[in-house]
Amino acid sequence: MWKVFFTTFGIMFLAELGDKTQLTILSLAGKFRSPWVVFAGAAVAMVLATGLGVLAGNFLPSIIGEKVVRYVSGGLFVLFGVLVLAGK
């Protein structure tokens, strides 16, 4: 159990460092001068978004199959990357 916890923690921590979400939070904390309120809002949003991902990851494979979930999520990842590069 702890191996899964620390693997998930490490991947999420490294993936989130320096990404647009972290830079946005940095900007909001500076703008509103309420770092704890910004932290609380960001933390709740991250917990809810992650919870949604865990729920979907737990139930979708049993409904539509793991292979379909992997292909759809991979396709969406590529699509979002293309849209970002295209400036959309």
Biotite code that builds the C-alpha atoms (Angstrom):
import biotite.structure as struc

atoms = struc.array([
    struc.Atom([0.000, 0.000, 0.000], chain_id="A", res_id=1, res_name="MET", atom_name="CA", element="C"),
    struc.Atom([2.766, 2.491, 0.880], chain_id="A", res_id=2, res_name="TRP", atom_name="CA", element="C"),
    struc.Atom([4.578, 1.778, -2.370], chain_id="A", res_id=3, res_name="LYS", atom_name="CA", element="C"),
    struc.Atom([1.476, 2.836, -4.313], chain_id="A", res_id=4, res_name="VAL", atom_name="CA", element="C"),
    struc.Atom([1.087, 5.920, -2.099], chain_id="A", res_id=5, res_name="PHE", atom_name="CA", element="C"),
    struc.Atom([4.674, 7.111, -2.534], chain_id="A", res_id=6, res_name="PHE", atom_name="CA", element="C"),
    struc.Atom([4.711, 6.314, -6.260], chain_id="A", res_id=7, res_name="THR", atom_name="CA", element="C"),
    struc.Atom([1.527, 8.337, -6.767], chain_id="A", res_id=8, res_name="THR", atom_name="CA", element="C"),
    struc.Atom([2.818, 11.159, -4.559], chain_id="A", res_id=9, res_name="PHE", atom_name="CA", element="C"),
    struc.Atom([6.142, 11.330, -6.371], chain_id="A", res_id=10, res_name="GLY", atom_name="CA", element="C"),
    struc.Atom([4.620, 11.333, -9.834], chain_id="A", res_id=11, res_name="ILE", atom_name="CA", element="C"),
    struc.Atom([2.034, 13.984, -8.950], chain_id="A", res_id=12, res_name="MET", atom_name="CA", element="C"),
    struc.Atom([4.545, 16.167, -7.107], chain_id="A", res_id=13, res_name="PHE", atom_name="CA", element="C"),
    struc.Atom([7.040, 16.156, -9.959], chain_id="A", res_id=14, res_name="LEU", atom_name="CA", element="C"),
    struc.Atom([4.350, 16.577, -12.625], chain_id="A", res_id=15, res_name="ALA", atom_name="CA", element="C"),
    struc.Atom([2.862, 19.608, -10.897], chain_id="A", res_id=16, res_name="GLU", atom_name="CA", element="C"),
    struc.Atom([6.141, 21.469, -10.294], chain_id="A", res_id=17, res_name="LEU", atom_name="CA", element="C"),
    struc.Atom([6.337, 24.484, -12.559], chain_id="A", res_id=18, res_name="GLY", atom_name="CA", element="C"),
    struc.Atom([3.208, 23.702, -14.552], chain_id="A", res_id=19, res_name="ASP", atom_name="CA", element="C"),
    struc.Atom([0.603, 26.293, -15.498], chain_id="A", res_id=20, res_name="LYS", atom_name="CA", element="C"),
    struc.Atom([-1.526, 25.466, -12.457], chain_id="A", res_id=21, res_name="THR", atom_name="CA", element="C"),
    struc.Atom([1.308, 26.190, -10.042], chain_id="A", res_id=22, res_name="GLN", atom_name="CA", element="C"),
    struc.Atom([2.179, 29.414, -11.869], chain_id="A", res_id=23, res_name="LEU", atom_name="CA", element="C"),
    struc.Atom([-1.473, 30.498, -11.752], chain_id="A", res_id=24, res_name="THR", atom_name="CA", element="C"),
    struc.Atom([-1.641, 29.833, -8.012], chain_id="A", res_id=25, res_name="ILE", atom_name="CA", element="C"),
    struc.Atom([1.581, 31.801, -7.538], chain_id="A", res_id=26, res_name="LEU", atom_name="CA", element="C"),
    struc.Atom([0.020, 34.702, -9.422], chain_id="A", res_id=27, res_name="SER", atom_name="CA", element="C"),
    struc.Atom([-3.230, 34.555, -7.439], chain_id="A", res_id=28, res_name="LEU", atom_name="CA", element="C"),
    struc.Atom([-1.397, 34.461, -4.109], chain_id="A", res_id=29, res_name="ALA", atom_name="CA", element="C"),
    struc.Atom([0.522, 37.583, -5.111], chain_id="A", res_id=30, res_name="GLY", atom_name="CA", element="C"),
    struc.Atom([-2.527, 39.382, -6.474], chain_id="A", res_id=31, res_name="LYS", atom_name="CA", element="C"),
    struc.Atom([-4.878, 38.805, -3.556], chain_id="A", res_id=32, res_name="PHE", atom_name="CA", element="C"),
    struc.Atom([-2.289, 38.792, -0.760], chain_id="A", res_id=33, res_name="ARG", atom_name="CA", element="C"),
    struc.Atom([-4.228, 35.980, 0.902], chain_id="A", res_id=34, res_name="SER", atom_name="CA", element="C"),
    struc.Atom([-1.917, 33.003, 0.570], chain_id="A", res_id=35, res_name="PRO", atom_name="CA", element="C"),
    struc.Atom([-3.862, 30.729, 2.920], chain_id="A", res_id=36, res_name="TRP", atom_name="CA", element="C"),
    struc.Atom([-7.168, 31.388, 1.175], chain_id="A", res_id=37, res_name="VAL", atom_name="CA", element="C"),
    struc.Atom([-5.564, 30.746, -2.229], chain_id="A", res_id=38, res_name="VAL", atom_name="CA", element="C"),
    struc.Atom([-3.924, 27.596, -0.832], chain_id="A", res_id=39, res_name="PHE", atom_name="CA", element="C"),
    struc.Atom([-7.254, 26.355, 0.544], chain_id="A", res_id=40, res_name="ALA", atom_name="CA", element="C"),
    struc.Atom([-9.071, 26.999, -2.745], chain_id="A", res_id=41, res_name="GLY", atom_name="CA", element="C"),
    struc.Atom([-6.339, 25.303, -4.767], chain_id="A", res_id=42, res_name="ALA", atom_name="CA", element="C"),
    struc.Atom([-6.157, 22.354, -2.382], chain_id="A", res_id=43, res_name="ALA", atom_name="CA", element="C"),
    struc.Atom([-9.917, 21.755, -2.451], chain_id="A", res_id=44, res_name="VAL", atom_name="CA", element="C"),
    struc.Atom([-9.961, 22.029, -6.263], chain_id="A", res_id=45, res_name="ALA", atom_name="CA", element="C"),
    struc.Atom([-7.060, 19.571, -6.588], chain_id="A", res_id=46, res_name="MET", atom_name="CA", element="C"),
    struc.Atom([-8.675, 17.099, -4.188], chain_id="A", res_id=47, res_name="VAL", atom_name="CA", element="C"),
    struc.Atom([-11.989, 17.232, -6.076], chain_id="A", res_id=48, res_name="LEU", atom_name="CA", element="C"),
    struc.Atom([-10.350, 16.932, -9.507], chain_id="A", res_id=49, res_name="ALA", atom_name="CA", element="C"),
    struc.Atom([-8.189, 14.048, -8.313], chain_id="A", res_id=50, res_name="THR", atom_name="CA", element="C"),
    struc.Atom([-11.188, 12.374, -6.677], chain_id="A", res_id=51, res_name="GLY", atom_name="CA", element="C"),
    struc.Atom([-13.089, 12.598, -9.945], chain_id="A", res_id=52, res_name="LEU", atom_name="CA", element="C"),
    struc.Atom([-10.135, 11.042, -11.753], chain_id="A", res_id=53, res_name="GLY", atom_name="CA", element="C"),
    struc.Atom([-9.894, 8.209, -9.232], chain_id="A", res_id=54, res_name="VAL", atom_name="CA", element="C"),
    struc.Atom([-13.631, 7.517, -9.439], chain_id="A", res_id=55, res_name="LEU", atom_name="CA", element="C"),
    struc.Atom([-13.576, 7.532, -13.225], chain_id="A", res_id=56, res_name="ALA", atom_name="CA", element="C"),
    struc.Atom([-10.443, 5.377, -13.259], chain_id="A", res_id=57, res_name="GLY", atom_name="CA", element="C"),
    struc.Atom([-12.086, 2.913, -10.919], chain_id="A", res_id=58, res_name="ASN", atom_name="CA", element="C"),
    struc.Atom([-15.419, 2.546, -12.735], chain_id="A", res_id=59, res_name="PHE", atom_name="CA", element="C"),
    struc.Atom([-14.848, 3.303, -16.432], chain_id="A", res_id=60, res_name="LEU", atom_name="CA", element="C"),
    struc.Atom([-12.613, 0.311, -17.192], chain_id="A", res_id=61, res_name="PRO", atom_name="CA", element="C"),
    struc.Atom([-15.273, -2.058, -15.890], chain_id="A", res_id=62, res_name="SER", atom_name="CA", element="C"),
    struc.Atom([-17.902, -0.403, -18.105], chain_id="A", res_id=63, res_name="ILE", atom_name="CA", element="C"),
    struc.Atom([-16.060, 0.242, -21.384], chain_id="A", res_id=64, res_name="ILE", atom_name="CA", element="C"),
    struc.Atom([-12.804, -1.681, -20.911], chain_id="A", res_id=65, res_name="GLY", atom_name="CA", element="C"),
    struc.Atom([-9.322, -0.671, -19.823], chain_id="A", res_id=66, res_name="GLU", atom_name="CA", element="C"),
    struc.Atom([-7.960, -0.569, -23.356], chain_id="A", res_id=67, res_name="LYS", atom_name="CA", element="C"),
    struc.Atom([-10.633, 1.908, -24.482], chain_id="A", res_id=68, res_name="VAL", atom_name="CA", element="C"),
    struc.Atom([-9.970, 4.114, -21.429], chain_id="A", res_id=69, res_name="VAL", atom_name="CA", element="C"),
    struc.Atom([-6.241, 4.162, -22.218], chain_id="A", res_id=70, res_name="ARG", atom_name="CA", element="C"),
    struc.Atom([-6.789, 5.009, -25.888], chain_id="A", res_id=71, res_name="TYR", atom_name="CA", element="C"),
    struc.Atom([-9.365, 7.726, -25.173], chain_id="A", res_id=72, res_name="VAL", atom_name="CA", element="C"),
    struc.Atom([-7.302, 9.337, -22.407], chain_id="A", res_id=73, res_name="SER", atom_name="CA", element="C"),
    struc.Atom([-4.164, 9.171, -24.551], chain_id="A", res_id=74, res_name="GLY", atom_name="CA", element="C"),
    struc.Atom([-6.022, 10.664, -27.503], chain_id="A", res_id=75, res_name="GLY", atom_name="CA", element="C"),
    struc.Atom([-7.386, 13.496, -25.365], chain_id="A", res_id=76, res_name="LEU", atom_name="CA", element="C"),
    struc.Atom([-3.895, 14.196, -24.025], chain_id="A", res_id=77, res_name="PHE", atom_name="CA", element="C"),
    struc.Atom([-2.519, 14.463, -27.561], chain_id="A", res_id=78, res_name="VAL", atom_name="CA", element="C"),
    struc.Atom([-5.502, 16.569, -28.694], chain_id="A", res_id=79, res_name="LEU", atom_name="CA", element="C"),
    struc.Atom([-5.048, 19.041, -25.830], chain_id="A", res_id=80, res_name="PHE", atom_name="CA", element="C"),
    struc.Atom([-1.343, 19.278, -26.620], chain_id="A", res_id=81, res_name="GLY", atom_name="CA", element="C"),
    struc.Atom([-2.073, 20.031, -30.281], chain_id="A", res_id=82, res_name="VAL", atom_name="CA", element="C"),
    struc.Atom([-4.657, 22.659, -29.310], chain_id="A", res_id=83, res_name="LEU", atom_name="CA", element="C"),
    struc.Atom([-2.177, 24.335, -26.958], chain_id="A", res_id=84, res_name="VAL", atom_name="CA", element="C"),
    struc.Atom([0.487, 24.383, -29.645], chain_id="A", res_id=85, res_name="LEU", atom_name="CA", element="C"),
    struc.Atom([-2.038, 25.792, -32.123], chain_id="A", res_id=86, res_name="ALA", atom_name="CA", element="C"),
    struc.Atom([-2.879, 28.587, -29.679], chain_id="A", res_id=87, res_name="GLY", atom_name="CA", element="C"),
    struc.Atom([-6.520, 27.611, -29.248], chain_id="A", res_id=88, res_name="LYS", atom_name="CA", element="C"),
])
